Amino acid sequence: RLYAEGGYTVLHSACWQVLFDAGPLGLGSLAAHGHADALSIWASLEEKPFLIDGGTYAYHEDPEWRDHFRGTPAHNTICVGGRNQSEILGPFLWGRKAQSEFTGHDLLGLLVQGATNAYLPARVWRQVQIEDERLVIMDTIQSPAGLSVHWYWHFHPDWQVQRTDEGWRIRDGKHVCLLRVEELPPNSGTWLYRGDERTKLGWYSPRFGHKVPCFTLQLVAQVATKSTVRWEFQRV
């Protein structure tokens, strides 16, 4: 289902349940409780949480962690040039705000597309589609040459992540999923974090004031003028 005014789309099949965000930063002009999470996705595999939002964790008690959990790297989305999609000015205050929109959809085909102007003059588009037992994400970045692009994937703490010759193997003891990446620029690098205090990556806040380690996969590349990267999550 497409909720255009709220900025969310829900796609679901027997295997995957997916929520895609191409809406405003937050409610009203202040967007006080908003997160810099344009074009982010949440996903469950066979009704079990898989790709997760990092949560909130804190309001005033810990400003550094507050900023992290509402910043772009704490979400399953794209960060260009090392900047948050929207400008954080205070615990409940934003400066420059990203504008995002849906650019197309085929709900019968379980497909939705969105774009954001968060990094002008760069432009970012994301397409999300469920294809049988596969969740396929296509990201297109058009930007001045040489900008760094960061992708983040945050997995529920129940899942273990391991690199293999085929890609990234993600398992929880019962389910297994394989992540393959295609068309990454040749100079790309990957890092896997779990409960890292230095970068603050690899944390999940299931409730206020509480955080637990989880796996976060980060991929970084220098993109050409226009690049498209394909992500395929395949249940095996």
N, C-alpha and C positions, 0 to 999 in steps of 0.2 A: 504494500500500500504506500502511496505517496501522500505525505502531509506537507504540501508546498508552503503554506503559511508558517508553519513551525520549523521547516527546513529539514525534515527527516523523511527517509524512505525505509520501509521494512521489506526485506526479501526473505522468503523462506521456502525450503523444500523438505523432503523427508530427511535429508542429511544435514543441511545448513540452515541456520537462522541468523540473519545479518541486519544490522542497523547502520545506515549511512547518513552522515551529517553534512549538509550543504546549506545550513541556515545561518542566521545572524549570530554574532558573538554572544549575545545574551539578551535579557528582557529589557526593553526600554533604552533610553539614551545613555544611561550609566553602564548597563550590562554588568552590574556589580558582581554577580555570581557567575559570570561567564568564564569560559576557558578558551584558550587559543587553540582550538581543535578543529578548524575547518577541514573538511574532506576526510575526517577520521571515520573509522569503522569499528564496530563491536561485532563479534561473531561467536555463536555457539555451534559446537559440533555434536550432532545427535542430542541436542538440548543440554549439553554440558558447556559451561562458560569456557571459551577458548581464547579469543582476542579480547582484551579487556581495556576499559578506561582506568587510568591510574587511581582515580578517586580524588578526594579533597584533602584529607589529613588534618589541616589546621587553618584557622582564620588569622588570629592576631598572635598566637602563642609562639610561632616559629616562622618569621618572615621568609627566610631562605627556602624552607620546605614548602611554605604557602605558594611562593612564586614558582617553584619547580612543578608542583602538582597541577597548577593551572596553565603552565607553559606548554609550548608545542611539543618539546621532547617527551612529555609524559603521555602522549597520545599516539594512536596508530595512524600517523599522517606524515606529511612532508615538511621539511624545514629547509629553507633556502638561505644561503649566506650566513648561517649560524644565528639567525634572528628569530624571535618569536613572531608568529603571524600577526599578532596585535601587540601594541606597546603597553607594558605594565607600568603604571605610575604610582600605585599604592595598593594596599590589601584589597580594596573594593573599587579601585579606580583604574580606568583605561585611558590612554591617549589615542593614538592612531588605531582604528578598528578595521580589521579585514572585512571585506564584503564578499559573500559567496552566493552561489546560485546553482540550481539545477539547470543543466543544458540539454538534457534529453532523457528519455526513459522508454522502456518496453517492458511493462510489468508482467505481461504474459510470458515474455522471454527471460524474466528475472534479471533485468539489466537496468542500470541507472547510471547517469553521468552528471558530474558537477564540476565547477570551476571556482577559483578564488583569485582575487586581486591582491592578496596579502603581501606580495613581494614585487610590486611594480618597480621597474618596467618588466620584470619577469612575470610570466603567466603560468599557472599550474592547472592541469585538468586531471580528473580521476574518473575512471569507469570501473564499475563493480558489477560482476555477473556471476550467477550460480549456473554451472554447467554440470548437471548430474551430480557426481560426488566431488566435483571440483569447485572451489571458490577462486575466481580469476579477477585480478585487479590490474588495470592498465593505467600507468601514470605517464603523463606527457608534461615535460617542462620546456618552456621556451624562454630563453634568457640570454643576456650578454654572455659571451663565451668566458669560461674560466670560473664561474660561480660554483661554490660547493653546494651539493644537495645532500641532505641527511634524511634517511628513512628510518622509522622506528616501528617495531612490532613488539607489543607487550602481551605476554602469555599468562593466563591464570596460574597461580602457584601450584595447582595440581599437575601441571604439565612439565615434563622434562624436555630439554632441547639439546640436540647433539648434531654436530656437523658430520656429514658422510660424503662419499664420492658422488652421490646423486643430488645432494642439496642439504637441507636441514630436516632431520627426523624429529618429530614432536610426538610424544607419547605420554599417556597417563596411567599405564598399567593395563588398560582395556582397549582404548582407542589408539590408533596410530595415524599420523598425518605427515605427508612429505611436502616441504616447501621447496619449490624450484624457482629460480630467478633467471629471466632471459633478457638479453639486450642491455645488461649493465655495461657502462663504459669500461674500457680495459684498465683504467687506473683506479678502480673502485677498491674499497677495503671493507671488511666486516669485523664487528666486535660483538661478543656475547657477554652480557652483564647479569649478575644476580646479587642483589643487596649491596651495590657498590656505593660507599659513602662519598667518595671523591666526586664522581659524576652525578650522583643521585639517581642513576639509572638502575633498573632492576628492583623496583619497589612497587607494592600495591597497597592501597589504603582501603580496606573493606568497610571501615567505619571511622568516624571522626576520632582523631587522636591516636590512631593505631595504624601501623604499617608493617607489612611482612614481605620477605624477599620473594621475587618472582624472576623469571627469565625475560630479559629484554634484548632483542636483536637490533643492532644498529648497522646500517650500511651507508657508506659515504662515498661520493664520487664527484669528480669535476665534470660538469656536463658541457656538451657542445651547444651550439646555438639552439638546437631543438633535439630533444632526446625523449624516447619512449621506453619505459621499463615494464616488463610483464612479470607479475607474481602469480604463482599457481599453488594453491593449497589443495593437495589431493589426499582424500581419505584412502588409506590402504588397508 
